[in-house]
C-alpha cells in the first residue's frame, strides 16, 4: 500500500443544496445557516483542525432551468439557488484561522479582468496569502441570458479564458515591480511611479491599458485551481493550473484522467507533478462499519430525486425529464460540462453497466459523480490510499452530505487513521497557501507561464513609457 501523503479540501458552496439535494432537511444539518458568518467560520475552523489544504467554494452565476425547461424544480429544492457570492467567505474564514486556504470560484465570462484582479489582490492581502482562485468558464445558459451575453461554443470559452489569464498575469505580476513601494517618509513618496507600469493590453476579447490598482500582495497571483477535464479543459489546465479538480466515478476512470492531465502538463513544458490533482469524493464514516452503513442509509433517505435531476440536467445540458428510467446516458451531446458527458460515456456503474437515468438517481442520492466511500475509518482509509496509489492523484475534494457533520466525521475518524499510517500530514507548513502546497515560496514558480509576465520576463511588454501609454512628466516640488 502506498504511503504517499493524501491531501483534503472541504468542498462547499454558498447556498443551501450544493451536491446533495434535499439533505438540508436532515436533523442537525446547518445548511440553512449559509447566510451566517459564524457558520462559515465554523467550517473553516473544522477544516483547519483537520489540516485540510483549503475550503474550496464552488459557484454558479445562474439558475438550473434545463430540467422541465423551467426553474421550478431548482427553486422547489433550493438546488444551488439561492446562491450568495463565494469570495466573501475567504475573508470571513481567514479572520478566525491561521493556516487553512480558501479556494474561491469565479467565472471568467462574468467578471471583467480589470476589477476582478483588484478583488483577488484584496483577498490575498486580507487572508495573508491564503487565497486560491478556481477558474471556470461557465456552463449555464441562464447566466449568459441575464448578463446579456451570447453563449460561446465550449472550446471558444477557453480561448477567452487564455486571454483573460494573460490580462490577469500582466496586472498581478507585471504592473508593479517588487521594489515599487518605497515608503519614503522623508520625501513623502509612497511609491516610485516609474516602477508601476501600464500594461497596455490590447487583444481580441479585452482592452486593458492601465495599471493594476493594488500594491503587490503576498502571492501576487493566487493559487490557480481549475476543474476542466475535457480535452480543451485539460490543455488550459496544463498551461495555467496549479491544482486541478476532477470527478471520475471510479478509480479506473480516475487513472485515465490523471494520466491525461500529467501528459498534458508535460506537453506544456511543465513537470507532470507541478500541479496537484484532487478527486471529487464524499465520505460517510463512523466508529464501525455497521454504524457507517446505517448513517449512509438514513442520510440518503432524505435525498430529493427532483433535485438530482435538476442538477444533472444543468450539468449535462439536457432535459432529463424527457428520459425514461432505463434509458442509457452514454449518447448525450452537449455544450455544458463536456467532461461529465465524457465520463458517463466512457465509464460504467459499479456493476459494470452503461449508465442509465435510474442508475444516476440511485448513485447520486449523496454527493456527485465521484465515489461515495462508506465505512469504518480503517475501510475508508484503505479505499482512499488505494485510489491515490492506483490513479497517481494527490488528494480529494470532499463534498459534504450533511454540513458540517460530514467534515467533522472526517476530521474525527479519517484524519487520525491516515496519520497513523503515515499517509497524512501532522502539521501545517508556515507561509502562504502556495508555499504550503509546494514548498517553493509564495510566488508562481519560475517555469509557470504567469511568471513570464513580470518585468524583464519573456512575455513582459513593459519596456518604456511609450509602450505603456504613459509619458514621462516633470517632477515638481511645492512647499506648504
N, C-alpha and C positions, 0 to 999 in steps of 0.2 A: 504493500500500500504506500503510495506517495506521501511524503511528509511536507510537500510544498505548502507554504502558508496560504491560507484562504482569507480573502477579504470580503467584507459585507458592506452593503449600503442599505439604509432604510428607504424603501420606495413608497412614496405617498403623493398626494395631490391636494391642493387647497379647495377641497369640495367634500361632499358627503359620501358618495359612492364612487370610489376610484375603479378598482378592478373586480370587486366582489359585490355585485348589485344585491340590494336587499338586506345586507348584513348590518346596516346601521340600526336595525330593529333588535339585534341580539342583546341580551342583558349585559349591562356594564360597558357596552360599546360607547365610545365617546366621539364618534364621527360628527355628530350634530354640533359639537363644540368647535368645528373648524373655523369659526369666526373669532375665536378666543385666542389672545396672545398666550395665555397660560397653557393651553392645550399644545400649541406648537413648541413652547419652551419645554414642556414635559417630554415630548417626543425627542427633542434634541438632547436632553439630559439622559434619557434612556439609551439612546444610540451611543452617546459618548461613554456611558458606563460600560457598554458592550464593546468599546474600542472599534466601532464601525468607522469606515473611511468617511462616509458622508450621509447626510439626509438628502436624498435625491427627490426633487419635487417636479413631477410631471405637469403638463398643462395643455389645454386646447383653448383656442380663441374662436369659439363657435359652438353650435349645438348639434347633437346627433339626431339628424332628421331624415336619415335614409330609410329606416325601418318604417314601413307603412306610409312612406312619403310624407311624413309629418313629424313634429317634435313632441307629440303627446306622450309617447312611451318614455322618452327621456325625462320629461317633466314629472310624470307619474312616479318614476323610480329614482328621481334625483341622480340620474346617470351622468355624472360629470357636469351637471348643471343643477343648481347654481355653482359657479366656479369663480373663486377670487384670485387675485394676482399672486403669482408664485414668488416674485422677487422679494416681497416684504418679509417673507419667512426667514431669509438668510440673516437679516439684521436682528430680527426678534430672537432667533435661536442663538446667535453669536453672543448676545448680551448675557446669557446665563451659562455659557460653556467656554472652554479654553482651546479645545483641540478639534472637535468634530467639524468636518467640512460641510458645505451646503451647495449641492448641485441644482441650479435653478434652470428651468426650461423657458426659452423664448423663441418664438417663431420668426424666422427671417422675413417672410412676406409682410409682416405686420409691425415691424419695429425698424424704423429708418436707422441706419448705422450711426449717424452723427449723434443724435440724442441717446441712442442705446449705449454707445461707448461711454458716455458720461455715467449712465446708470451702472454699468459694470465697474468702472473705476470707483464710484461711490461705495458700492457694496464691498469691493476689495479693501478699501480704506476702513469701512466700519467693522468688517469681520477680521481685520488684521491679517489679510491674505488667506482667507479660508473659503473663498468662493470659487465655484466652477460654473460653467455655462453649458447646458445641454442644447446643442444647435439642432433645431428642427426646421424642416422646410414646409410643413403644413400639409394636411390631407383632407380637411373638412370643407366641402363646398360652401357651407353656410358662413364660414369665416370670410371667404372671398366675397360673397354677396354683400355682407354687412360692411366690409371695408371698401366696397365699390371697385374691387379689382377683378381681373379675369383669371380663372383657374388655369394654371400653366400645365403643360404635359409633365409627367413625372421627372424625366431627365433634365428638362429645362429648369425645373425648380432648383436643381443642384448647380446648374450654370450660374443662376442668380446668386446662389449661396457662395460659390467660389469668389465672385467679385465682391460680395458683401464682406467676406473674410479679409480680402485684400484691403478694403477700406478700414476695417477694424484694426488690422495689424499696423497700417500706416498711422492711425490715430494713437493707439495704445503703445506701440513700440517705437515709432519713428518721429512723432511730433516733438516730444520733449526729450532733450538729451539728459543723460544721467546727472550731469552737474549743472543743469539749467537753474535750479533753485539754489540761490547763494545766501539768502538771509543776512544781507549786509546791513546791520542796524546803523552803522556809521553813515553810510550814504543813503539809507532808506530804500535800497534796492532789494526787493523780494527775490527777483529772478533776473537772469541775464536774457533779455528778449531775443538776442541773436542766437541763442541755443534752443529757442522754441520755434518750431517750423510749421508753416502752412504746408499741408500735404499735397495740395494741387492735384487731387484725383479727378480724372475725367474718364468715365468708362461708358459701357453700353447701357448699364442699368442705373448707375449712380454718379452724380457730380458732387464732390465734397472738396472744396478748395482750401478750407481754413485749418486752424489749429485745433488740437484736442483741448477741451475746456477744463480738464482736470490735471493737476500735477501727478506725476507717476505714483502709482500705488505699489504695494509690496511685490505683487506678482506681475504687475502691469496687465498682461493678458491673463484672465482667469484660466484655471484648468479647463481644457476643452473636452466636453463629453459629446458623444454622437451616437445615434441609435439606428442609423441606416444600414440595413443588411442586404438590400437589393444590390445588383451588380454596380449600378451608378452610385448608390449609397456607400458601398464599400470603397469605391475609388475616392470619394470625397473624404471618408473617414481616414483612409490611409494617408491622405495629404494633410489633414488638419487635426484629427482627434488624438487625444492623449488617453482617453478612456472610452471604451465602446461597449454599448449595451445591446445584447441580443436576447431573443426569447424563443429558443428552439424547444420543441415539445419533449425531446428525449436526448440521451447522451450521444446517440449515433448522429443525429442531425446537428447537435452541438459541435461534434468533432469536425464535421464537414464545414460548417460556417466558420469556426475558429481558424481552420487551416486556410480557408479562402481569404480571411482577413489578414492573417500572418503573411500569406503570399503577396497580397496587395500592398502591404507595408514594405516588403522587400522591393517590389516593383517601383514604389515611390521613393526608393533610396533611403529607407529608414530601417533601423533594427527591427526585426519582426516582433520583438518583445518590448518595443519602446512605448506601446500603448497597452494599457490593462484592459482585459475583456471580462465583462461581468455578464453572467447568465441570469435571466429572469427566473424566479422561483418563489414558491410560497411554502412555508414550513408550518405544520401543525404538530406540536410536541407536548409531552408531559413526562412525568416521572417514569411511567411504564408504558409498554406497548398498548395494553388494553385501554388505559386512560387516554392515550393519544387518539386511538381509533374512535373511542366514544365521543371525544371532543370534536373530532372531524365531522362525524355524522350529525351531531347536534348543531354545529355551526352551519353545515351545508343545508340543513332543513330550513334555514331562513333565507336561502338564496332566491332570487327573482328570475324566473325564466324570461319574462319580457325584458328585463334589464340586460340579461345576457345577449339577447337577440338585437336589442338596440345598440349595444356596444359593438358587437361584431359586424352589424350592418354598416356602421360608421367606419370601422377599421378596414373592412373588405371592400367598401364602396358599392355593395349590392344590397337590395332589399330582401332580407332573409324571410320576411313574411310570405314571400312567394314560393318558398321551397317546401317540399314535403319532408317529413321527418327522416325518411330513409334515403333521401336524395343525396348523392355524393357532392362534395365541395371541392373536388380536385380539378375543376374546369372553369374556375372563375377568372375573368379578365377584368382588370381594374386599374384605375389611376390613383388609388388611395395608398394603403400601406402595402407596397408590392412585395416586400419580404414576407409578410404574413400570408399573402396569396401563395407565394412560392412554398412556404412551409406546409400549408395544407395540401399542396400538390405533391410535394416531394417526400413528405414524411407519412407515417401511419400511426394509428392509435396504439395503445399499449397492448392490444390484442392482435396487432399486425394488420388491421383492416384499413381500407380507404376511409378518410374522414367523411361522416355524414352529419346532417344537421342534428340528429339525435345524439351522436357521439359528442358533438360540440357542446350541446346543452348539458349533458351529464358530466363532461370533463371540466366544464368551466363554471360550475357552481361556486367555486372559490378560485380566486386568482385569475391569471390569464393563460395563454397557451403554453407557457413554461411549466416545468414539472411541479406537481404538488407532492411534497415529501412529508409523509405522515408516519410518526413512530416515536419510539423512545429516544433519548439522547444518543445512545450507542448506535441504533439503527440509522438515525438521521445523519450522524457524523460519518458513518460508513458510506452512505449514499453520496454525501457531499464530496468526500475525498475521492470516491470512485469517479464522479462526474469530472472533477478537476484533473485527475490523473489521465483519464481517457480522452478528454477534449482539449487539454492544454489551455483552458481558460484560467483566469486569475481569481475569480470570486463570484459573488452573487448579488444581484439587486433583489432584495427581499420584499415582496409585496405583502401587505397585511391582509388577513382575513377579517379579524376584528382589531380595532385600534383603541389604545396602544398595546392591548394584551398580546397580540402576536409577537411584537417586538420584545415585550417583557419576557415572554416564554423563551425566546431565542437567547436573550442575554442570561437568563437564569439557568437554562438547561444545555444549550448547544455550545455556547462560547466556552464554558469551563471544560466540556468534553473534548473539544478541539484543542484547547490549550494543553490539556493533559497528554494529548498525542503529539504535541509539538507542531501542530498544524494551524496555529492562530497566534497572533502577536500577544505579548504580555503587557505591553505599554506603548504609548504613542511616542513617536519621534517629535522633538521640538521643531517649530517652524511652520511655514506656510503649508497649505494643502498640497501644493506641487512637491514640496520637499518631503512631506510625509509619504507621498505615494512613490516617489522615485529616488529620493535621497541625493539629489543633484542640485540643490539650491532652489531659489524662489522663482527664477525666470525660465522662460521657454528654453529648452535645450538648444544648443548651437546648431544642431542638424535639423531642427524644426523649421518649416518654411516661414513661420511668423518672425523668427529671429532675424531673418534676412532683410526685414524692412527697417531695422534700426539704422540710425545714421551711420554711414560707412558700410552698410551691409550690401549684399549682392543685388537686392531688389529695392534699395533705398533710392528715392527720387529727390532727396534733399541734397542739392549741390550748391546753389547760390540763391540770392534774393530773387533774381529774375524767374528762376524755375518754380518758385513757391508763391508767386503772386504778391510779394511784399517788396517795397522799395526802401532802401536804407534812408533813415531820417536823421537829421542833425539833432544831437543831444543838447538840450537847453537846460540850464540850471537857473532856478529862481530863488530869491531869498524871501523868507516870510518876515 
